[in-house]
Each structure stands twice: as structure tokens, then as C-alpha cells.
Amino acid sequence: MKAYEKIVEKLIIVCAIISTISVVLITVFIFRSGLPILMNYGVIDFIFGTNWSPTNGNYGILPLIAGTLSVTLGALIIGVPMGIASAIILSEILPGKVARVFKSAIELLAGIPSVVYGFFGLIVLVPAIRTFILPIVQLVVPKATTTGFSIFAGAIILAIMILPTIVSISENSIKAVPREFREASLALGANKMETIVRVIIPAAKSGIIASIILGMGRAIGETMAVILITGNMPKIPGGPLDSVATLTGTIAMEMGYADATHQQALFAVGIILFMIIMLLNAIAQISAHGLRGNN
Amino acid sequence: MIKKIKQGAFYGSIGLLAFLVMISLLSIMGYILFNGVGHINLEFLTKEPRSMGREGGIFSVIIGTLILTLFSVLIATPIGVAAAIFFTEYSAGKKWVGPIRFFTEILAGIPSIIFGLFGFAFFVIFLGLGWSILSGGLTLAIMILPTLIRATEESLKTVPMSYREGSLSLGATKLQTITRVIIPSCLPGILTGIILGVGRAIGETAAVMLTAGSNLRMPTSLLDSTRTMSVHLYTLASEGISLEKTFATASLLIIIVLIINTAANAITSKYIIKS
């Protein structure tokens, strides 16, 4: 082999390693910037403290965690049924051409920038919740109030945003179910619905679970949409129409004007966020690999 | 009878849910385009913004977006293509490929605000590049790397083994086979990856805001801060500066996304499905 070929080969290897180096650098720099305050303030006080008011030196992020979790949970409740139904329709029911149109529509959803979703939520959903949903809720709970900036608004927008993730991964795992499973089920006298519910979905279960976990990761990590519609109030919510601040939203909002200590605290919020996402990704990868092992 | 009702309820409910998905897409795009397209005109596209973007156009913002996107794609493309070549052509038998692949997957799952924090701590502060096109572009380049690697790898996988064997048996070296045979036959796939990367870079907001800043003036060097269309849209929307300009900016972003998706689909269906 010529000398320059060896050099090129080395260069190619270096390029392949850049992703790994990036992940290491990201981890190092986030931790380096956030760890000092996490240690000084105390990890327990930081995570379980209920008061986030950086101007007074209070850095308890429990309200932010509660905000992120409530919006994410809402997004999953709305988005998962829609996503799985779409995946079933795409892979089992719609004829080829119609399925392609539907699929490109879902890809389009993935391409729309998150800030556009946020703007739509701000201009349509928030006022709609204030003027249409609130009166309905007040029939049951007369004391209910809301500005419209709420968990509910955030959950709806995030549900739409995580659809492409859930649909594409679920669809792949449904398609990976061997044809014989369907044929055997139909040959035993089951109809199509029974085949889908009792045979195909159980067989594709691990892929569907992976898709939900990755969708959850996307919802937790999403920033620009939630920042515009959840109200950014760092307090533990009492109901779905309350305003909340999320981990991501707080970092993006406050980074611009934060002083040194406050900035460190925001990096520490980043550490917590980073660890949650890493954990979810690891679970999703294990779940997806389990699927490959089964087939 | 009960079976029929059950079936009706099943198909009815999943049909309804899928219908809701389509309705959400159409209402978001329709509502924004309906309210915004009318405000996109020559002045909006070619004039500089005045009074924080309340008046005038978004010319400097468009230029900022273009430069930042171009810069990140120029850096990420060679690295991404080389990494994909490594995974498909050079990785056989190497034990340490597993972890590298794992970290590439991990990189794809990191949320954009974390990239923003990292870019701020590393490029802006540690390397002293400040809020600049350089900081923003390098951060974006890392962000779109997984997209490029994945798209290139998918198309490298579709190149038939016989091409490689044919080239090698004619006496070409491995590198010649890669540059003269394999890469030319998967150019459409690489192009798709680049287009998707461009889409991601244009739509990105959180990471860009923390690394490239939000300067409205026309950038004159790579060390200048600049504002992209997504960041501009966020500023307009959150500060309620001008509803008209906000709708127009959002519409322009949606139109770009439509063009990008159509182009990527056209390339995929024309070249990749055929081969």
C-alpha cells in the first residue's frame, strides 16, 4: 500500500473518532462548568430544593424538574396513542401510495423548526385555552384560572413534535415482524384486527417501547417550543392549566443575563438534563437491541 | 355482532387518531402560511431590519443564516462522509468500532440546549471566539454530524459488493475503489444527508442563540455575532415586536423546510430507490 493511502486511512479514522471526541468534550465542559456549584450548594439541596430564585441565591430545581416531567407526561399521554395508531395505519392498513403521502407528511412534521411550533402554540393554543377550555373547566372547578400559558399547551405542542420519532421507529419495528406471523395468525382464523392487536403489536413491542422512550427524550430536551408556551413560572404545578418552567426553558431564558454564579447554576441544570437524557438513550438502545436479538 | 362492533371501534379509533395527526400538520402549516405569505415581499427579503425588526426586512438575518449554515455544512460534510466510509469500508474486524458507533448514536440524542451550553463554554469562553459565526458554525457542525453520517452510511450500504470486487480485481487499490467507484455511486445519498443537515442547521435555535448571539447587523467577518432566522423568529415572538413580521419569518422558514423536504425526497426517489 502506498504511503499516502496509509495517511488517508488514518485521516478517515480520525474523522470517525470526532463524534466520540465531541461527546467527551461536551461531557467534560458541561460538568466542569456546573460541578463547582453543585458541590458547594449540595446535590440534594439542588435537586430537591423547591425554591428557584437565582437573584436571591436560591437554586432548588425541583420546580423545574416537576415542570419538565409534567409537560413530558402530558405529551406522552396525547402523543403515544396518535403515534402508534399512525404507525399501524402506515404499515398494516394503508395501500402503498397513500401510505407514502402520509409518511412524507410525518417527515414534514419532523422538519418544521421547533420555534415555529412554539410560535403556533403562542398565537393559537394559548389564547384558545384561555377563551375556550377555561370556561369548560370552570363548569366543574369554578375557581380555576389560567393565562393559557400552561402544561396543557406545552403538552399538545410537544405531542405533535415527538410524533415523527414515535411513528418512524414503531413503523420500522412493526415492519420487521416476519410475514409468517401474520400468515399463521390469519390461517388460524383470526381477523386482521386480532392479528394486529394480539400478534403484531406484541411482536414489535420492544421497538415500540424504544420509540416511546426516544420520544420522551425529545420532549424532555425540547427547548424553544416550551419556552414560548408554558409560561416559565418556576413553581410546582397543581394542575394541567398551571404555568411551569422546564429545565431546558430556564437555561435558554436565563443564560442571556445570568451573572457568574447563576451561569454555573444553569450549567448544573444542564448536568441534570444531560444525565436524564443519557439514561433514557441507554434504555432505548438496550430495548432496540433486544428487538434485534429477537428477530 | 359484538366482534363487528369491536372491529368498527378499533378501526374507527386508529383512523381518527391518524386523521388528527394530519389535521395538526395541515393546521399548523396552513395557519402560518395563510397569515404570513402575504407579508413576504421584495422589501422583506432585501431590506435591512429597522427598530429591532419592527420595520424593514430581514436581509441581514437571511445572510447570517446562509453564512452560518454554509460554514457548518462545509465543516461537517467531509468529516461525516469520511466517518461513514470508515464505518462501512474500514471497520470490519476492528474491536473498538462498537464504542465509536455507540458515541455517534449518543451524539444524535443530545438535546440542542446542551449543545448550546457546550458551545458557549468551549468555543465562546474557553477558546475565546466570543459570540460569533465561528462559534455557532462549529457547534452546529457537531450537531449535524450524526445526520450526515447516517445518510451517507445508508447509501454506502446500497452500493453492491460486486462494484467493490470488480474495481479491486481490476487492480485498483482500496482508496481508488472508494474515491472512484463507491463515492460517485452514492453521491445522491451524500447530497440527501447534506440537505437534511442544512434543514437542521436552519431550524436550530437554542444552540445558535447561545453561541452565535443575536446581533441584527450585517456580519462582516466570521468573528462577528449574527442572528439566524429561527433566532429572529424567537425574538419577535417572545417580545411581541411585530405580528406581521413574525408571521412572515415563520412562513419563510416553513417554505424553506418544504423546499428542503421536497428536494431530499426527489433525490431519494430518483436515485436511491432505483438502484
Contacts between the chains, C-beta under 8 A, distances in Angstrom:
chain1	res1	chain2	res2	distance
A	1	B	173	6.8
A	1	B	174	7.8
A	2	B	173	7.2
A	5	B	173	6.1
A	5	B	174	7.3
A	5	B	175	4.6
A	8	B	175	5.7
A	9	B	90	6.8
A	9	B	175	7.4
A	11	B	82	6.9
A	12	B	82	4.7
A	12	B	83	7.8
A	12	B	85	5.8
A	12	B	86	4.9
A	12	B	90	6.3
A	13	B	86	6.1
A	13	B	90	7.2
A	15	B	78	7.4
A	15	B	79	4.7
A	15	B	80	7.9
A	15	B	82	3.6
A	15	B	83	4.8
A	15	B	86	6.8
A	16	B	82	7.0
A	16	B	83	4.3
A	16	B	86	3.8
A	16	B	87	6.7
A	16	B	100	5.9
A	17	B	100	6.3
A	18	B	79	5.5
A	18	B	83	6.9
A	18	B	145	7.1
A	19	B	83	6.7
A	19	B	100	7.2
A	19	B	103	5.7
A	19	B	104	4.3
A	19	B	107	4.9
A	19	B	145	5.9
A	19	B	146	6.9
A	19	B	149	7.2
A	20	B	99	7.1
A	20	B	100	5.4
A	20	B	103	4.0
A	20	B	104	7.3
A	22	B	107	6.0
A	22	B	142	4.8
A	22	B	145	7.3
A	23	B	103	4.7
A	23	B	106	5.4
A	23	B	107	5.4
A	23	B	110	7.7
A	24	B	103	8.0
A	25	B	118	7.1
A	25	B	122	6.4
A	26	B	110	6.7
A	26	B	114	6.7
A	26	B	115	7.4
A	26	B	118	4.4
A	29	B	117	8.0
A	29	B	118	5.3
A	29	B	121	4.4
A	29	B	122	4.9
A	29	B	126	7.1
A	30	B	114	6.7
A	30	B	117	5.9
A	30	B	118	6.1
A	30	B	121	7.1
A	32	B	121	7.3
A	33	B	117	7.6
A	33	B	121	4.9
A	81	B	17	5.7
A	82	B	17	4.8
A	82	B	18	7.5
A	82	B	20	6.0
A	82	B	21	5.5
A	85	B	13	7.3
A	85	B	14	3.9
A	85	B	15	8.0
A	85	B	17	3.6
A	85	B	18	5.4
A	86	B	17	6.9
A	86	B	18	4.8
A	86	B	21	5.3
A	88	B	14	5.8
A	89	B	14	6.0
A	89	B	15	7.1
A	89	B	18	4.6
A	93	B	11	7.9
A	93	B	14	7.9
A	102	B	18	7.3
A	102	B	22	7.3
A	104	B	261	7.2
A	104	B	265	6.2
A	105	B	21	7.7
A	105	B	22	6.1
A	105	B	25	5.4
A	106	B	21	7.1
A	106	B	25	7.8
A	107	B	261	6.3
A	107	B	265	7.9
A	108	B	25	6.4
A	108	B	29	7.7
A	108	B	257	7.2
A	108	B	258	7.4
A	108	B	261	5.6
A	109	B	21	7.9
A	109	B	24	7.8
A	109	B	25	5.4
A	111	B	199	5.5
A	111	B	203	7.3
A	111	B	257	4.5
A	111	B	260	6.6
A	111	B	261	5.3
A	112	B	28	7.1
A	112	B	29	7.6
A	112	B	203	7.4
A	112	B	253	7.9
A	112	B	254	6.6
A	112	B	257	5.7
A	113	B	202	7.2
A	113	B	203	3.1
A	113	B	204	7.4
A	113	B	205	6.8
A	113	B	230	5.2
A	113	B	233	7.9
A	113	B	253	5.6
A	113	B	257	7.2
A	114	B	203	7.1
A	114	B	205	6.6
A	115	B	203	7.7
A	115	B	205	4.6
A	115	B	230	5.0
A	115	B	231	8.0
A	115	B	233	5.1
A	115	B	234	4.9
A	115	B	237	7.4
A	115	B	253	8.0
A	116	B	28	7.6
A	116	B	32	6.8
A	116	B	203	7.8
A	116	B	233	7.0
A	116	B	250	5.2
A	116	B	253	5.7
A	116	B	254	6.4
A	117	B	28	7.1
A	118	B	234	7.4
A	118	B	237	6.9
A	119	B	32	7.4
A	119	B	233	6.3
A	119	B	237	4.6
A	119	B	246	6.5
A	119	B	250	5.4
A	120	B	28	5.0
A	120	B	31	6.7
A	120	B	32	6.3
A	120	B	250	8.0
A	122	B	237	5.8
A	123	B	237	7.8
A	123	B	243	7.9
A	124	B	31	6.4
A	160	B	21	8.0
A	160	B	24	4.9
A	160	B	25	7.9
A	160	B	28	7.4
A	163	B	21	6.1
A	191	B	3	7.7
A	191	B	7	7.0
A	193	B	6	7.3
A	193	B	7	5.0
A	193	B	10	5.0
A	193	B	11	7.1
A	197	B	10	7.4
A	214	B	109	7.4
A	217	B	109	6.1
A	217	B	111	7.8
A	218	B	111	7.9
A	220	B	111	7.4
A	221	B	110	7.7
A	221	B	111	2.5
A	221	B	112	7.2
A	221	B	113	6.9
A	221	B	114	7.4
A	222	B	111	7.2
A	223	B	111	7.1
A	223	B	112	6.3
A	223	B	113	4.6
A	223	B	205	7.5
A	223	B	206	4.2
A	224	B	205	4.5
A	224	B	206	5.7
A	224	B	230	7.6
A	224	B	234	6.0
A	227	B	234	7.9
A	227	B	238	7.5
A	228	B	234	7.5
A	228	B	237	6.0
A	228	B	238	6.2
A	248	B	111	6.7
A	248	B	113	4.7
A	248	B	206	7.4
A	251	B	113	5.4
A	251	B	116	7.8
A	251	B	117	6.7
A	252	B	113	5.8
A	252	B	116	7.3
A	252	B	206	5.2
A	252	B	209	6.9
A	252	B	210	7.5
A	255	B	116	7.7
A	255	B	117	7.8
A	255	B	120	7.2
A	255	B	210	5.8
A	256	B	209	7.9
A	266	B	117	7.5
A	267	B	117	6.1
A	267	B	121	7.1
A	270	B	113	7.4
A	270	B	114	5.9
A	270	B	117	4.6
A	273	B	111	7.0
A	273	B	113	7.3
A	273	B	114	6.6
A	274	B	110	7.6
A	274	B	114	5.6
A	277	B	109	6.4
A	277	B	110	6.7
A	277	B	111	6.0
A	277	B	114	7.5
A	278	B	106	7.2
A	281	B	105	7.5
A	281	B	106	6.2
A	281	B	109	4.4
A	285	B	102	7.7
A	285	B	105	6.7
